[in-house]
């Protein structure tokens, strides 16, 4: 079905129908968005896809609501919002339309669902309270998108629709950036796994450029690795490897004597010509050349193992 209309509810908007609109407008760019609660529009028909309104979930009929009794849930019992339902049925096609390689579509679809779509679903259904983010609660994506709604006393009758379309552009940027990031992680993983094989039992992993590396190190069970070295635009970077996805604890810190030092002072303390910087948190350092970065890495390894 190629719809002429994408129908969602009128009035105030939320993240779920905005993000659903991102997916659907990419796939059906000629379709017109209709924001209405009128039964004339919210009744399934062959010329439309309806979402977040209509009190039905019937993919064959092109309607994806989640507010009705008996609304669909995931296999683990957690609820869908309209975004999750649209992503479930159209996400793979969206990824292909966005240029994600076919070999990555399944993995990106699953990872984006878990990390981006599911939290929106849970928040929209009241199953996840943004307050768990503490002082960052107001900076979550659903909260930020809702700040784009018109103020309560806006007089213009077109204010809601105008704000919706402005917010849609912003929401699109977040979705596309999230997809691009997930796809890039898969590309990086292949490069990191190759580098791990070349490193063998060495403790320092050298990469051809800066890239996400922890997931591949975990996948390869390369528990022996302690530091990563890679070139940047004008220098070389030496960084630690976090023990877990959450938190900042490293497998090994850089030497404590380097903390916060730069330039000649750092060169003097570490004994490596070309050493330029060490963060006071001991998780990253820099050097002018590859040789200097590798020399610093070896000193860090020796101290960590001593």
Backbone as CSV, one residue per row, in Angstrom:
resi,resn,N_x,N_y,N_z,CA_x,CA_y,CA_z,C_x,C_y,C_z
1,UNK,0.835,-1.193,0.000,0.000,0.000,0.000,0.876,1.252,0.000
2,UNK,0.581,2.163,-0.899,1.240,3.464,-0.906,0.209,4.504,-0.481
3,UNK,0.264,4.961,0.750,-0.779,5.849,1.261,-0.669,7.264,0.707
4,UNK,-1.816,7.892,0.649,-1.859,9.312,0.320,-1.852,10.168,1.572
5,UNK,-2.207,9.531,2.718,-2.330,10.270,3.968,-1.684,9.495,5.113
6,UNK,-1.047,10.234,6.003,-0.528,9.702,7.259,-1.315,10.405,8.358
7,UNK,-2.141,9.655,9.065,-3.113,10.248,9.975,-2.716,9.996,11.420
8,UNK,-2.578,11.069,12.184,-2.367,10.972,13.624,-3.263,12.007,14.298
9,UNK,-3.258,12.036,15.622,-4.222,12.892,16.308,-3.823,14.362,16.273
10,UNK,-4.810,15.193,16.428,-4.609,16.637,16.498,-4.296,17.041,17.934
11,UNK,-4.103,18.343,18.149,-3.837,18.858,19.485,-2.386,18.709,19.876
12,UNK,-2.144,18.647,21.188,-0.776,18.510,21.685,-0.125,17.237,21.193
13,UNK,1.171,17.297,20.958,1.872,16.130,20.431,2.861,15.584,21.454
14,UNK,3.246,14.339,21.217,4.201,13.642,22.071,5.277,13.001,21.197
15,UNK,6.269,12.455,21.859,7.398,11.884,21.119,6.977,10.723,20.239
16,UNK,5.998,9.916,20.687,5.726,8.681,19.938,5.175,8.940,18.544
17,UNK,4.197,9.855,18.403,3.687,10.083,17.044,4.639,10.946,16.221
18,UNK,5.414,11.806,16.879,6.439,12.549,16.140,7.466,11.591,15.528
19,UNK,7.950,10.672,16.331,8.976,9.745,15.861,8.405,8.747,14.862
20,UNK,7.142,8.362,15.048,6.472,7.534,14.037,6.415,8.274,12.708
21,UNK,6.142,9.570,12.779,6.057,10.381,11.563,7.395,10.451,10.842
22,UNK,8.483,10.447,11.613,9.816,10.433,11.000,9.964,9.213,10.102
23,UNK,9.571,8.053,10.624,9.703,6.805,9.869,8.818,6.833,8.632
24,UNK,7.566,7.179,8.830,6.587,7.074,7.750,6.803,8.109,6.660
25,UNK,7.218,9.308,7.011,7.438,10.317,5.972,8.668,10.013,5.133
26,UNK,9.622,9.295,5.673,10.766,8.851,4.872,10.309,7.824,3.837
27,UNK,9.437,6.910,4.263,8.985,5.846,3.369,7.930,6.319,2.383
28,UNK,7.128,7.295,2.797,6.034,7.769,1.954,6.091,9.297,1.863
29,UNK,7.109,9.799,1.183,7.347,11.253,1.186,6.248,12.066,0.505
30,UNK,5.459,11.433,-0.344,4.386,12.158,-1.028,3.105,12.195,-0.201
31,UNK,3.050,11.419,0.863,1.832,11.378,1.683,1.710,12.648,2.518
32,UNK,0.490,13.077,2.717,0.211,14.279,3.493,-0.126,13.898,4.927
33,UNK,0.486,14.563,5.891,0.162,14.318,7.289,-1.151,15.024,7.627
34,UNK,-2.078,14.243,8.178,-3.356,14.775,8.646,-3.406,14.605,10.162
35,UNK,-3.574,15.699,10.875,-3.689,15.642,12.326,-5.156,15.888,12.695
36,UNK,-5.844,14.800,13.084,-7.283,14.898,13.321,-7.735,13.769,14.242
37,UNK,-8.798,14.040,15.003,-9.473,12.997,15.769,-10.845,12.691,15.168
38,UNK,-11.136,13.280,14.059,-12.406,13.080,13.385,-12.485,11.649,12.864
39,UNK,-13.600,10.982,13.144,-13.759,9.584,12.750,-13.646,9.414,11.242
40,UNK,-13.940,10.470,10.506,-13.799,10.412,9.053,-12.362,10.096,8.656
41,UNK,-11.392,10.584,9.473,-9.982,10.343,9.188,-9.429,9.152,9.942
42,UNK,-9.950,8.853,11.111,-9.357,7.805,11.956,-9.947,6.422,11.694
43,UNK,-10.771,6.311,10.676,-11.300,5.016,10.253,-10.396,4.451,9.159
44,UNK,-9.951,3.205,9.280,-9.047,2.641,8.270,-9.627,2.706,6.859
45,UNK,-8.735,2.971,5.908,-9.080,3.004,4.497,-7.821,2.720,3.695
46,UNK,-7.982,2.420,2.442,-6.838,2.001,1.626,-5.892,3.136,1.293
47,UNK,-6.293,4.376,1.550,-5.454,5.516,1.168,-4.681,6.108,2.331
48,UNK,-4.627,5.386,3.493,-4.011,6.013,4.664,-3.354,5.012,5.605
49,UNK,-2.400,5.532,6.368,-1.861,4.846,7.548,-2.232,5.706,8.747
50,UNK,-2.777,5.066,9.775,-3.259,5.763,10.963,-2.411,5.319,12.146
51,UNK,-1.981,6.270,12.994,-1.128,5.901,14.116,-1.350,6.822,15.301
52,UNK,-1.320,6.219,16.471,-1.510,6.903,17.753,-2.905,7.490,17.910
53,UNK,-3.839,6.970,17.152,-5.238,7.383,17.244,-6.072,6.286,16.577
54,UNK,-7.354,6.214,16.924,-8.231,5.261,16.251,-8.621,4.049,17.048
55,UNK,-7.945,3.810,18.185,-8.317,2.734,19.117,-8.307,1.352,18.483
56,UNK,-7.409,1.137,17.525,-7.251,-0.192,16.932,-5.776,-0.448,16.624
57,UNK,-5.445,-1.725,16.618,-4.148,-2.134,16.096,-4.408,-3.237,15.086
58,UNK,-4.255,-2.903,13.829,-4.511,-3.844,12.740,-3.548,-3.505,11.602
59,UNK,-2.359,-4.112,11.595,-1.365,-3.775,10.576,-1.888,-3.957,9.152
60,UNK,-2.703,-4.993,8.934,-3.224,-5.231,7.585,-4.108,-4.077,7.125
61,UNK,-4.790,-3.438,8.078,-5.651,-2.307,7.753,-4.917,-0.978,7.829
62,UNK,-3.660,-1.019,8.272,-2.856,0.198,8.325,-3.168,1.101,9.497
63,UNK,-3.524,0.510,10.650,-3.797,1.334,11.833,-2.965,0.827,13.009
64,UNK,-2.309,1.770,13.715,-1.332,1.429,14.744,-1.563,2.296,15.986
65,UNK,-2.593,1.947,16.747,-2.841,2.662,17.996,-2.513,1.747,19.167
66,UNK,-2.336,2.347,20.349,-1.970,1.562,21.531,-2.739,2.001,22.770
67,UNK,-3.779,2.793,22.593,-4.514,3.331,23.737,-5.717,2.475,24.139
68,UNK,-6.103,1.534,23.323,-7.296,0.735,23.551,-7.033,-0.431,24.503
69,UNK,-8.088,-0.963,25.080,-7.966,-2.195,25.857,-7.438,-3.302,24.954
70,UNK,-6.596,-4.138,25.546,-6.020,-5.226,24.755,-4.962,-4.764,23.766
71,UNK,-4.397,-3.588,23.997,-3.357,-3.087,23.108,-2.164,-4.046,23.094
72,UNK,-1.445,-4.120,21.998,-0.350,-5.089,21.881,0.799,-4.787,22.834
73,UNK,1.468,-5.843,23.268,2.660,-5.720,24.104,3.770,-6.552,23.485
74,UNK,4.967,-6.280,23.907,6.117,-7.055,23.452,6.101,-8.446,24.070
75,UNK,6.996,-9.282,23.586,7.044,-10.642,24.091,7.285,-10.727,25.580
76,UNK,7.952,-9.718,26.149,8.222,-9.705,27.583,7.141,-8.978,28.377
77,UNK,6.048,-8.592,27.700,4.937,-7.952,28.378,5.008,-6.441,28.450
78,UNK,6.100,-5.860,28.008,6.217,-4.404,28.065,5.443,-3.764,26.917
79,UNK,4.823,-2.615,27.168,3.889,-2.050,26.182,4.574,-1.354,25.014
80,UNK,3.884,-1.355,23.900,4.266,-0.555,22.751,3.594,0.811,22.828
81,UNK,4.238,1.808,22.257,3.547,3.033,21.866,3.382,2.951,20.352
82,UNK,2.818,3.977,19.757,2.686,3.956,18.305,4.060,3.872,17.636
83,UNK,5.061,4.475,18.250,6.408,4.434,17.681,6.915,3.003,17.601
84,UNK,6.765,2.260,18.683,7.215,0.878,18.674,6.482,0.038,17.646
85,UNK,5.189,0.276,17.485,4.407,-0.488,16.508,4.826,-0.136,15.083
86,UNK,5.000,1.143,14.821,5.437,1.559,13.487,6.845,1.030,13.218
87,UNK,7.717,1.097,14.220,9.070,0.585,14.042,9.065,-0.918,13.780
88,UNK,8.215,-1.639,14.480,8.123,-3.088,14.309,7.786,-3.450,12.863
89,UNK,6.862,-2.712,12.269,6.377,-3.075,10.938,7.105,-2.356,9.804
90,UNK,7.663,-1.186,10.068,8.268,-0.403,8.998,9.745,-0.095,9.215
91,UNK,10.282,-0.470,10.372,11.652,-0.104,10.695,12.681,-0.630,9.719
92,UNK,12.552,-1.886,9.321,13.532,-2.469,8.402,13.513,-1.751,7.055
93,UNK,12.321,-1.437,6.567,12.216,-0.705,5.298,12.810,0.703,5.438
94,UNK,12.587,1.308,6.584,13.150,2.638,6.836,14.674,2.590,6.802
95,UNK,15.260,1.587,7.433,16.718,1.471,7.462,17.273,1.305,6.048
96,UNK,16.605,0.491,5.254,17.037,0.313,3.868,16.937,1.628,3.103
97,UNK,15.843,2.365,3.320,15.660,3.650,2.639,16.706,4.660,3.080
98,UNK,17.189,4.515,4.298,18.197,5.441,4.827,19.601,5.067,4.370
99,UNK,19.738,3.911,3.719,21.026,3.512,3.179,21.827,2.569,4.050
100,UNK,21.213,2.001,5.084,21.913,1.024,5.913,22.147,-0.242,5.079
101,UNK,23.366,-0.776,5.046,23.633,-1.985,4.252,22.729,-3.136,4.679
102,UNK,22.323,-3.926,3.715,21.417,-5.036,3.990,21.961,-5.954,5.086
103,UNK,23.272,-6.159,5.091,23.871,-7.054,6.085,23.755,-6.511,7.493
104,UNK,23.516,-5.200,7.638,23.435,-4.579,8.961,22.001,-4.332,9.423
105,UNK,21.027,-4.463,8.516,19.660,-4.043,8.831,19.108,-4.752,10.058
106,UNK,19.255,-6.043,10.128,18.683,-6.793,11.256,19.299,-6.353,12.578
107,UNK,20.621,-6.222,12.618,21.297,-5.835,13.855,20.957,-4.410,14.257
108,UNK,20.945,-3.496,13.287,20.625,-2.101,13.604,19.169,-1.981,14.038
109,UNK,18.294,-2.724,13.394,16.872,-2.687,13.772,16.705,-3.095,15.233
110,UNK,17.365,-4.168,15.628,17.241,-4.666,17.001,17.884,-3.720,18.010
111,UNK,19.071,-3.212,17.696,19.768,-2.364,18.657,19.066,-1.014,18.805
112,UNK,18.559,-0.465,17.714,17.845,0.808,17.797,16.528,0.629,18.548
113,UNK,15.894,-0.497,18.358,14.662,-0.778,19.098,14.933,-0.808,20.596
114,UNK,15.998,-1.483,20.988,16.294,-1.631,22.415,16.754,-0.325,23.054
115,UNK,17.555,0.445,22.342,18.203,1.614,22.958,17.440,2.918,22.754
116,UNK,16.589,2.980,21.738,15.928,4.236,21.395,14.405,4.099,21.422
117,UNK,13.881,3.090,20.723,12.434,2.951,20.585,11.792,2.524,21.900
118,UNK,12.331,1.495,22.533,11.733,0.972,23.760,11.605,2.028,24.857
119,UNK,12.640,2.823,25.143,12.463,3.845,26.183,11.339,4.832,25.865
120,UNK,11.165,5.176,24.592,10.058,6.060,24.208,8.729,5.366,24.457
121,UNK,8.640,4.092,24.072,7.414,3.317,24.311,7.061,3.303,25.794
122,UNK,8.045,2.985,26.614,7.783,2.846,28.054,7.403,4.185,28.675
123,UNK,8.080,5.237,28.272,7.768,6.564,28.816,6.366,7.002,28.421
124,UNK,6.009,6.780,27.175,4.687,7.203,26.703,3.563,6.463,27.421
125,UNK,3.822,5.221,27.804,2.807,4.419,28.492,2.856,4.558,30.013
126,UNK,3.748,5.374,30.522,3.862,5.538,31.965,4.533,4.376,32.660
127,UNK,5.184,3.512,31.875,5.875,2.367,32.451,7.319,2.687,32.823
128,UNK,7.780,3.860,32.440,9.118,4.323,32.780,8.999,5.780,33.174
129,UNK,9.392,6.083,34.395,9.279,7.446,34.905,10.575,8.194,34.620
130,UNK,10.514,9.255,33.810,11.739,10.000,33.503,12.464,10.517,34.740
131,UNK,11.767,10.578,35.882,12.403,11.099,37.087,13.575,10.239,37.542
132,UNK,13.654,8.987,37.050,14.791,8.142,37.420,16.096,8.739,36.890
133,UNK,15.988,9.638,35.906,17.186,10.303,35.373,17.632,11.449,36.262
134,UNK,16.916,11.672,37.373,17.313,12.713,38.305,17.272,14.088,37.666
135,UNK,18.336,14.828,37.854,18.370,16.190,37.335,18.369,16.251,35.810
136,UNK,18.594,15.119,35.157,18.568,15.082,33.700,17.182,14.750,33.152
137,UNK,16.199,14.539,34.019,14.870,14.108,33.579,14.286,15.040,32.525
138,UNK,14.456,16.329,32.712,13.904,17.284,31.768,14.665,17.368,30.464
139,UNK,15.795,16.648,30.373,16.606,16.666,29.164,16.503,15.369,28.381
140,UNK,15.595,14.468,28.791,15.361,13.271,27.995,14.697,13.675,26.686
141,UNK,14.831,12.841,25.664,14.289,13.213,24.360,12.783,13.459,24.392
142,UNK,11.962,12.587,24.988,10.528,12.887,25.031,10.216,14.223,25.695
143,UNK,10.928,14.536,26.771,10.684,15.804,27.460,11.083,16.984,26.590
144,UNK,12.214,16.879,25.923,12.674,17.979,25.083,11.736,18.216,23.900
145,UNK,11.249,17.131,23.289,10.340,17.294,22.155,9.040,17.964,22.587
146,UNK,8.588,17.650,23.792,7.349,18.260,24.261,7.519,19.747,24.572
147,UNK,8.721,20.192,24.830,8.916,21.625,25.054,8.683,22.432,23.781
148,UNK,8.605,21.754,22.637,8.397,22.436,21.368,6.918,22.691,21.085
149,UNK,6.041,22.211,21.958,4.614,22.480,21.795,4.332,23.956,22.068
150,UNK,3.262,24.488,21.485,2.905,25.885,21.767,2.549,26.054,23.244
151,UNK,2.727,27.263,23.746,2.321,27.545,25.117,0.797,27.514,25.219
152,UNK,0.287,27.336,26.427,-1.141,27.076,26.623,-2.057,28.164,26.088
153,UNK,-1.579,29.395,26.080,-2.451,30.497,25.683,-2.112,31.043,24.290
154,UNK,-1.443,30.214,23.461,-1.193,30.615,22.076,-2.534,30.756,21.360
155,UNK,-2.751,31.853,20.684,-4.054,32.160,20.097,-4.224,31.631,18.679
156,UNK,-3.147,31.451,17.975,-3.213,31.040,16.571,-3.770,29.616,16.470
157,UNK,-4.872,29.398,15.755,-5.440,28.053,15.638,-4.539,27.072,14.899
158,UNK,-3.558,27.587,14.171,-2.617,26.728,13.455,-1.351,26.448,14.262
159,UNK,-1.297,26.954,15.491,-0.055,26.858,16.279,0.364,25.418,16.505
160,UNK,-0.591,24.539,16.853,-0.238,23.146,17.123,0.361,22.468,15.895
161,UNK,-0.291,22.639,14.749,0.201,21.985,13.539,1.553,22.550,13.118
162,UNK,1.705,23.860,13.235,2.981,24.476,12.868,4.096,23.980,13.784
163,UNK,3.822,23.893,15.079,4.820,23.407,16.026,5.132,21.934,15.789
164,UNK,4.113,21.147,15.444,4.324,19.723,15.157,5.327,19.554,14.015
165,UNK,5.129,20.280,12.942,6.012,20.121,11.781,7.418,20.646,12.072
166,UNK,7.517,21.683,12.876,8.847,22.152,13.268,9.540,21.105,14.138
167,UNK,8.797,20.515,15.071,9.359,19.479,15.947,9.716,18.225,15.156
168,UNK,8.953,17.938,14.101,9.216,16.762,13.272,10.609,16.831,12.659
169,UNK,10.999,17.999,12.216,12.332,18.166,11.641,13.415,17.872,12.665
170,UNK,13.207,18.328,13.880,14.179,18.091,14.949,14.211,16.617,15.326
171,UNK,13.026,16.014,15.447,12.948,14.588,15.776,13.652,13.754,14.710
172,UNK,13.500,14.152,13.463,14.148,13.422,12.364,15.670,13.417,12.539
173,UNK,16.210,14.527,12.970,17.657,14.608,13.162,18.131,13.611,14.213
174,UNK,17.369,13.477,15.303,17.756,12.541,16.354,17.669,11.091,15.885
175,UNK,16.603,10.760,15.163,16.456,9.388,14.677,17.582,9.051,13.701
176,UNK,17.815,9.917,12.742,18.834,9.626,11.735,20.233,9.562,12.351
177,UNK,20.501,10.437,13.325,21.794,10.372,13.999,21.934,9.076,14.787
178,UNK,20.839,8.654,15.437,20.886,7.401,16.184,21.133,6.208,15.290
179,UNK,20.477,6.177,14.138,20.675,5.089,13.176,22.103,5.106,12.643
180,UNK,22.580,6.270,12.275,23.936,6.388,11.742,24.958,5.896,12.749
181,UNK,24.734,6.210,14.026,25.644,5.782,15.081,25.639,4.264,15.224
182,UNK,24.452,3.658,15.224,24.364,2.208,15.355,25.045,1.506,14.183
183,UNK,24.823,2.010,12.979,25.442,1.408,11.803,26.957,1.574,11.848
184,UNK,27.413,2.750,12.282,28.857,2.990,12.372,29.516,2.044,13.369
185,UNK,28.810,1.737,14.455,29.372,0.808,15.438,29.621,-0.561,14.828
186,UNK,28.741,-0.987,13.924,28.949,-2.280,13.265,30.151,-2.221,12.329
187,UNK,30.308,-1.113,11.616,31.486,-0.971,10.755,32.764,-0.956,11.592
188,UNK,32.692,-0.241,12.719,33.859,-0.176,13.597,34.192,-1.546,14.164
189,UNK,33.167,-2.310,14.483,33.406,-3.617,15.095,34.260,-4.498,14.201
190,UNK,33.995,-4.477,12.903,34.783,-5.291,11.979,36.249,-4.860,11.986
191,UNK,36.499,-3.550,12.030,37.875,-3.043,12.056,38.576,-3.405,13.366
192,UNK,37.840,-3.291,14.470,38.447,-3.586,15.779,38.760,-5.072,15.899
193,UNK,37.846,-5.925,15.442,38.096,-7.365,15.513,39.331,-7.748,14.702
194,UNK,39.499,-7.120,13.548,40.690,-7.381,12.737,41.947,-6.941,13.474
195,UNK,41.893,-5.783,14.123,43.049,-5.285,14.870,43.359,-6.181,16.061
196,UNK,42.341,-6.707,16.703,42.548,-7.616,17.842,43.290,-8.866,17.375
197,UNK,42.899,-9.377,16.226,43.581,-10.566,15.692,45.049,-10.278,15.416
198,UNK,45.332,-9.087,14.896,46.718,-8.723,14.608,47.522,-8.502,15.887
199,UNK,46.863,-8.036,16.941,47.548,-7.749,18.203,47.952,-9.019,18.938
200,UNK,47.177,-10.067,18.776,47.488,-11.312,19.480,47.366,-11.139,20.977
201,UNK,48.409,-11.509,21.703,48.378,-11.439,23.169,48.909,-10.113,23.714
202,UNK,49.201,-9.180,22.839,49.669,-7.873,23.300,48.625,-7.173,24.141
203,UNK,49.081,-6.250,24.950,48.188,-5.548,25.877,47.659,-4.234,25.312
204,UNK,48.249,-3.782,24.200,47.879,-2.487,23.623,47.305,-2.712,22.229
205,UNK,46.087,-2.247,22.025,45.414,-2.391,20.734,45.621,-1.117,19.927
206,UNK,46.205,-1.244,18.743,46.393,-0.088,17.873,45.316,-0.100,16.797
207,UNK,44.608,1.022,16.670,43.545,1.161,15.680,43.936,2.201,14.638
208,UNK,43.375,2.107,13.434,43.758,3.043,12.377,43.171,4.439,12.531
209,UNK,42.182,4.580,13.410,41.546,5.880,13.664,40.704,5.741,14.924
210,UNK,40.219,6.859,15.444,39.325,6.786,16.578,37.990,6.173,16.180
211,UNK,37.463,5.274,16.985,36.209,4.591,16.678,35.714,3.892,17.937
212,UNK,34.429,3.519,18.001,33.944,2.729,19.134,34.659,1.376,19.153
213,UNK,35.160,0.972,20.313,35.941,-0.262,20.346,35.516,-1.242,21.428
214,UNK,34.839,-0.783,22.478,34.610,-1.669,23.611,33.747,-2.881,23.255
215,UNK,32.699,-2.684,22.478,31.797,-3.797,22.156,32.538,-4.922,21.441
216,UNK,33.416,-4.562,20.521,34.171,-5.584,19.796,35.169,-6.288,20.709
217,UNK,35.784,-5.542,21.632,36.722,-6.149,22.577,35.992,-7.159,23.457
218,UNK,34.793,-6.808,23.900,34.002,-7.729,24.716,33.600,-8.944,23.894
219,UNK,33.134,-8.699,22.668,32.707,-9.803,21.801,33.857,-10.774,21.549
220,UNK,35.061,-10.235,21.365,36.235,-11.080,21.100,36.794,-11.720,22.364
221,UNK,36.223,-11.333,23.518,36.720,-11.813,24.816,38.205,-11.525,24.981
222,UNK,38.578,-10.342,24.515,39.981,-9.930,24.585,40.246,-9.270,25.935
223,UNK,40.137,-10.067,26.987,40.262,-9.541,28.349,41.683,-9.096,28.678
224,UNK,42.638,-9.507,27.861,44.032,-9.156,28.138,44.355,-7.719,27.737
225,UNK,43.533,-7.118,26.899,43.817,-5.757,26.432,43.601,-4.743,27.539
226,UNK,44.515,-3.779,27.644,44.424,-2.757,28.690,44.278,-1.341,28.133
227,UNK,44.887,-1.077,26.978,44.862,0.270,26.428,44.677,0.225,24.916
228,UNK,44.211,1.350,24.382,44.021,1.514,22.939,44.788,2.756,22.491
229,UNK,45.455,2.642,21.348,46.195,3.754,20.748,45.676,3.966,19.331
230,UNK,45.473,5.223,18.959,45.041,5.514,17.590,45.420,6.944,17.209
231,UNK,45.558,7.209,15.908,45.878,8.567,15.458,44.658,9.470,15.516
232,UNK,44.904,10.767,15.704,43.869,11.782,15.578,44.300,12.739,14.472
233,UNK,43.659,13.875,14.375,43.961,14.779,13.257,45.399,15.255,13.288
234,UNK,45.889,15.644,14.471,47.232,16.217,14.556,48.147,15.515,15.550
235,UNK,47.661,14.453,16.203,48.491,13.756,17.188,47.995,12.331,17.353
236,UNK,48.421,11.678,18.437,48.011,10.305,18.729,47.380,10.252,20.116
237,UNK,46.422,9.357,20.268,45.673,9.249,21.515,45.931,7.899,22.172
238,UNK,46.071,7.918,23.470,46.195,6.711,24.295,45.035,6.723,25.282
239,UNK,44.222,5.677,25.267,43.043,5.673,26.138,42.859,4.331,26.833
240,UNK,42.233,4.370,27.987,41.929,3.148,28.710,40.667,2.483,28.186
241,UNK,40.368,1.307,28.697,39.206,0.517,28.284,38.299,0.351,29.486
242,UNK,37.067,0.790,29.378,36.133,0.675,30.500,35.788,-0.793,30.780
243,UNK,35.608,-1.071,32.054,35.261,-2.434,32.456,33.842,-2.811,32.067
244,UNK,32.931,-1.831,32.046,31.522,-2.107,31.775,30.929,-0.961,30.977
245,UNK,29.770,-1.223,30.361,29.093,-0.172,29.599,28.702,0.991,30.497
246,UNK,28.299,0.671,31.710,27.925,1.699,32.670,29.119,2.011,33.576
247,UNK,29.249,3.249,33.953,30.333,3.632,34.851,31.606,3.953,34.099
248,UNK,32.616,4.362,34.860,33.858,4.831,34.263,35.089,4.053,34.735
249,UNK,34.900,2.993,35.490,36.044,2.216,35.962,36.743,1.558,34.781
250,UNK,38.073,1.671,34.767,38.878,1.140,33.671,39.531,-0.181,34.051
251,UNK,39.888,-0.928,33.028,40.682,-2.132,33.270,42.021,-1.762,33.891
252,UNK,42.556,-0.639,33.491,43.799,-0.134,34.072,43.854,1.373,33.867
253,UNK,44.266,2.100,34.898,44.451,3.541,34.776,45.830,3.840,34.197
254,UNK,45.958,5.016,33.637,47.284,5.508,33.293,48.033,5.822,34.587
255,UNK,49.356,5.907,34.543,50.131,6.149,35.765,49.686,7.400,36.520
256,UNK,49.530,7.264,37.824,49.040,8.370,38.652,49.948,9.586,38.585
257,UNK,51.229,9.361,38.373,52.176,10.485,38.337,51.976,11.373,37.116
258,UNK,51.210,10.915,36.110,50.979,11.694,34.899,49.771,12.628,35.029
259,UNK,48.975,12.449,36.042,47.667,13.100,36.124,47.745,14.618,35.946
260,UNK,47.052,15.120,34.949,46.925,16.551,34.734,48.137,17.234,34.151
261,UNK,49.152,16.486,33.775,50.384,17.105,33.260,50.313,17.323,31.749
262,UNK,51.068,18.309,31.274,51.141,18.603,29.847,52.571,18.949,29.460
263,UNK,52.828,18.889,28.157,54.076,19.366,27.589,55.341,18.837,28.238
264,UNK,56.297,19.736,28.469,57.610,19.335,28.964,57.537,18.689,30.338
265,UNK,56.599,19.127,31.162,56.477,18.528,32.492,56.078,17.058,32.371
266,UNK,55.144,16.761,31.476,54.741,15.365,31.278,55.891,14.567,30.673
267,UNK,56.605,15.155,29.708,57.755,14.466,29.118,58.767,14.107,30.205
268,UNK,59.018,15.041,31.107,60.008,14.811,32.162,59.567,13.690,33.098
269,UNK,58.285,13.697,33.478,57.802,12.710,34.451,57.707,11.312,33.843
270,UNK,57.212,11.234,32.599,57.035,9.890,32.015,58.262,9.415,31.249
271,UNK,59.154,10.351,30.900,60.373,9.959,30.212,60.204,9.700,28.733
272,UNK,59.117,10.208,28.144,58.853,9.979,26.720,58.839,11.319,25.990
273,UNK,59.788,11.513,25.084,59.788,12.712,24.258,58.564,12.694,23.345
274,UNK,57.839,13.802,23.319,56.638,13.871,22.483,55.350,13.654,23.237
275,UNK,55.424,13.283,24.520,54.218,13.201,25.346,53.671,14.616,25.526
276,UNK,52.373,14.811,25.346,51.831,16.171,25.375,50.759,16.408,26.424
277,UNK,50.030,15.361,26.843,48.889,15.603,27.725,48.466,14.310,28.403
278,UNK,48.058,14.442,29.669,47.391,13.341,30.360,46.245,13.922,31.180
279,UNK,45.059,13.414,30.969,43.896,13.887,31.719,44.065,13.557,33.200
280,UNK,43.596,14.458,34.046,43.725,14.221,35.488,42.943,13.002,35.936
281,UNK,41.950,12.583,35.133,41.190,11.371,35.457,41.896,10.090,35.069
282,UNK,43.041,10.199,34.391,43.904,9.060,34.053,43.252,8.068,33.092
283,UNK,42.350,8.569,32.234,41.720,7.663,31.267,42.150,7.954,29.829
284,UNK,42.798,9.090,29.590,43.234,9.407,28.236,44.479,10.283,28.285
285,UNK,45.363,10.051,27.317,46.579,10.853,27.175,46.833,11.069,25.694
286,UNK,47.775,11.950,25.381,48.077,12.255,23.985,49.574,12.410,23.796
287,UNK,49.980,12.204,22.539,51.397,12.341,22.187,51.497,12.844,20.761
288,UNK,52.679,13.394,20.425,52.864,13.969,19.094,52.976,12.909,18.012
289,UNK,53.507,11.728,18.360,53.777,10.709,17.348,53.270,9.339,17.802
290,UNK,53.185,8.431,16.828,52.811,7.045,17.123,53.808,6.420,18.081
291,UNK,55.070,6.643,17.811,56.106,6.033,18.643,55.993,6.497,20.096
292,UNK,55.726,7.784,20.278,55.594,8.299,21.637,54.358,7.731,22.325
293,UNK,53.252,7.632,21.593,52.032,7.084,22.177,52.221,5.629,22.583
294,UNK,52.882,4.845,21.726,53.122,3.437,22.047,54.081,3.297,23.225
295,UNK,55.076,4.187,23.304,55.999,4.148,24.441,55.260,4.456,25.739
296,UNK,54.395,5.443,25.709,53.586,5.753,26.900,52.689,4.570,27.263
297,UNK,52.102,3.937,26.247,51.225,2.795,26.497,51.990,1.660,27.177
298,UNK,53.209,1.415,26.734,53.982,0.330,27.326,54.333,0.638,28.783
299,UNK,54.665,1.893,29.066,54.939,2.286,30.455,53.689,2.058,31.307
300,UNK,52.522,2.433,30.773,51.274,2.258,31.499,50.970,0.786,31.751
301,UNK,51.247,-0.043,30.747,51.040,-1.487,30.909,51.970,-2.042,31.991
302,UNK,53.225,-1.679,31.917,54.192,-2.197,32.897,53.790,-1.811,34.313
303,UNK,53.330,-0.548,34.479,52.929,-0.132,35.829,51.655,-0.853,36.285
304,UNK,50.734,-1.054,35.356,49.471,-1.704,35.712,49.704,-3.154,36.108
305,UNK,50.702,-3.788,35.514,50.960,-5.214,35.787,51.978,-5.440,36.900
306,UNK,52.558,-4.362,37.377,53.623,-4.521,38.382,53.032,-4.802,39.774
